[in-house]
């Protein structure tokens, strides 16, 4: 199992950063997501389901993303999602925004990736921790960059 929790201060208002996590903007911060379609409830509700298609090289993977937690207050915003990809890995990710002041927001990105069957568990043992850290950092940097546009 791989766990991560990293944070970054973004020099932008919390509402502007939060807007990037809306369905209509998800590809700005997750460019490998080719499709993100709401299939149940609303995007601001716990229990919402989305059909998401992700491209990794030439391979496309489609799966269902469930919203496990959702908070939208002036000082704190959070969205936690979970999905199973490739029938082998369960991914849980949490995006938390905390208002530092009117022009600064703390983004906390945390989550875990674990194998759900023999193949997934075996691959987790071989997983490159440095590679995962790089992916997490790239995500934080992309959110920072997109928030300033």
Buried (B, 14 or more C-beta within 10 A) or exposed (E): EBEBEEEBEBEBBBEBBBBBBEBEBBEBBBEEBBBBEEEEBEBEEEEBBBBBBBEEEEEEBEBEBBBBEBEEEEEEBBBBBBBBBBEBBBBBBBBBBBBBEEEBBBBBBBBBBBBBBEEBBEBBEEBEEEEBEEEBBEBBEBBBEBBEE
